[in-house]
Amino acid sequence: MKLILATLLTSAAAFAPSQVAQTSTALNAFESELGVQAPLGFFDPLGLLDDADQDRFDRLRYVELKHGRIAQLAFLGNIITRAGYHLPGNIDQAGTAFDSIPDGWAAVGAIPEAGLLQIISFVGLLELFVMKDITGGEFPGDFRNEALDFGWDTFDEETKLSKRGIELNNGRAAQLGILGLMVHEQLGGVLPIVGEM
């Protein structure tokens, strides 16, 4: 009987909550950054910010914003072309019309090789020379460079922070959205609003 009681007590101890000491880590420095919000709070499952400094965080935030902006354009482009809207005219000198190019991944194989090279060259040109934070913007991803404003300087700090958070969250959602569209395109079928995949 004593053996059974001892076994039950030791097994119950395995499920008792243990005391965890509060430790200060480098991650605590980023828990108040823009984008850290409920329900996840600070979320770094890959440990990219382990022992990171502010420069590393700013670089990763810049990359997250850039990928979010690209994903927003990709998602919008995918939805618009699937809805039947295409550029007027031809994509090449041979008379291939824009509306004859299929939607989604199939478009990559249908675009003439010279067209793909032009697209890649244009994106490379933008990446290397145009989309740069030349004059040190207010935050990572600020490309105004004292040339563009669109009324940004008229907003108070709370509104600026809110708009930056909205862009960050929309970018995160678009990254998952375009990934979902790409997966569903491979699976096939029909999606609401999007239509035939």
N, C-alpha and C positions, 0 to 999 in steps of 0.2 A: 504494500500500500504506500509506503514511504517513497518507493521508487517511482510510482505513478504520480504522486504528488510533486515530487522533485522535477519530474519530466514536464508536467503541466506548467509549473512555475517558470522553468527556464524557457519553455517555448513561448509563454506569455510575455516574457521579458523581451523577446525578439521583436514584438510588435509594439512595445512601449515607445513613445516619442523620446528621442535623445536630445540632449541639450547641444545646440550648435552655437559656437562662439561667433559673435559678430566680428568679421574681419574687414579691414579696409583694403580694397583691391584697386587696381587701375580701372576696372570696369565701373566702379562707383563714380568715377569722374565723368562718365558719359551718360549716366542715368537721367540727367536733367536736360539732355540735348533734344532738339526738335525731332519729332518722330517717335520718341519713346512715350508710348501711351497705352492705356488700358485696351484690351485685357491682357496683352502679353507683357507690357512694360519693356524693359531692356531685353532684347532678343538677339543673341549672338551664338547660335547653335554650333557654328564652325570654329568659334574661338578666334575670329579674325582680329579682334581687338585685345587679345591677351597681351599684356605688357606693351600696349600701344600708347603713343603720345598723341597730342592734339593734331600734329601734322598728319599722322597716319589716319586719324579719324576723319580729318577734312578731306583727304585724298579719297577715302572710301565713300564719303558722302557725295563728293563730286561725281564719282563713277556711278553711284546709285541714281543720282539725279539725271545724269546723261542717259543711262540705260532706261530710266523711266520715261524720259522725253522721247527716246527712239521707239519704245514700246507703245506709247500713246499714238504716235504717228503710224506705226505698223498696224495697230488694232483698228484705227480709224480707216486706214487705207484698205484693209481687208474687208471691213464691213461695207464700205462705200462701193468697192468693185463688185462684191457679191450682190449688192442691191441693183446692179446694172449700170452704174455710172462710170464712164470711162472718159479719158481725154479724147477730144476730137482729133481727127487726122490720122496720120500714119506714123509708125514707130521707126521705119527705115525707108530708104530710097526705093526699095523693091515694092512698096505699096502694102506692107503688112499693117493693117489697121490696129489701133490700140484696143478696140473692142473685140478683136479676134484672139487676143492673148488671154489664156485661161486665168482663173482666180487662184490665189494661194500659192503653194509651192510649185504647182505645175507651171506657173508663170516664169520661174527661173529657167526652166528648160526650153521655153518657147521664145524667150527674148533672144534676138540675134547676139552672137558672141561680141561683136563690136559694141553693142548697146550695153552689155554687162560690163565690159571694160570701161566704158564711159561712166557708168554709175559708180563703179569702184573707185575710179580716178577722182570723180567729183566728191565722193565721201571722204577720200583721203585728203584732198585739198582742203575741205572744210575742217577736218580733224587737225591737220598740221598748221594751217595758217589763219583760219577765220574764227573758229569757235574757241577762242582763247580768252582767259581772264588777264588782260594786258595791264590794266591800271589798278589791280587789287580791289576787287569788288567788296561789297558788304558781307558776303557769305559765299561758300563754295558753290560754283555754278552760276554766279552773277556775271553775265557776259555783256552788260550794258556798256562798259568801257567809256563812260562819260559821253556816249554818242546817242544812245537810245534811252528813253525814260518811260514813256507811256503812262505818266502820272504817278510812278512809283514814289517819287520824293514827296508827293502830297499826302501819302498815307501816314498815319501815326504808327508807332512801333508795334502796338498790339495787332493792328490790321496787317502789317507786313508779316509778322510772325504767323498769323492765321493763314494768309495767302501762301506762304512758303510751306506750311503744313499740308494745306490742301493739295498743292502741286506734288509734294512728296508722296502722299497717300494715293493720289490719282496715278502716279507713276508706278507705285507698287501694284496697284490693282491692274493696270494695263499690262505689266509684265506677266502676271498670272493669266490675264485675259488672252493675250496673244499666244501664250503657251497652250492654253486650253483649246484655242482655235486650231493650232497646229496639230495637236493630238487628235482632235475630233475629225480633222481633215483626213488623217491617216486611217481613222476608224470607219469613216463614212457615215451615212445616215442623214437625217434632217434635224436641224436645230431650230428652236423657235427664234423668230426675228431674222436670224442669219440665213436660214433656208438650207438648200441642198449642199452637202459638203463633198 
